[in-house]
Each structure stands twice: as C-alpha cells, then as structure tokens.
Amino acid sequence: MMQSLQWIRSNMPLTRGALSSLSDLSGIRLAASIHFEPKLLVLLEGLREKNAEVYTVPCNPDTVKESFVAGARGMKCNVNGVGCRTAVEEALEGALLWGPTHTLEM
C-alpha cells in the first residue's frame, strides 16, 4: 500500500505544482464528497500541508478503496456510509454540521 501511494505521489506533478502555488489555507474548512481513491490523497494531503482542515465523505459507498482510508490518517474521514446510501446521506449532514467554509463534490 505504501509503495503504491509513493508511486502516486511521485507521478502527479501537475497536482503537486498547483498545490505548491497556493498560499496558506489556515481557516479553510473543506468538506469534500469524493470518490475514495488513493490518487485523491495527493490533493487532500496537499491541502492539509497548506493548513486547510479537510472532512471527507464518500460520494459512492461502493467505490471506497481501503488504501484511501488507510492513507487518510489525520483527516476527518467518515466511512460509516460504506455500502449504505442512507448512511452516506447522514455522513453528508455530519459534514455540513462540521461547519465547512468550502465544499467540494467530485
């Protein structure tokens, strides 16, 4: 798993470049409804490195990758909805109650 994440990190130069051009994101609270895939960890890690707080919810409970969950340490990552649409809706409500300043759906 770790080797796979290292490969992903080293092969996404455009994402890393875009992230490096961002200023400090302190105070940004991003609630993201996304596909839980390892390649999105590069984006989320970069946002956290810029001091954004990130809360993730799966947009499709059937596509959650275990390697994403394992790599998302330190992020608010609600995977209670895995395999259950009602639980995903509850997770989305939880993300909104968290008080995000920004939202993202991918």
Order of alpha helices (4+ residues) and beta strands (2+ residues): alpha-alpha-beta-alpha-beta-alpha-beta-alpha-beta
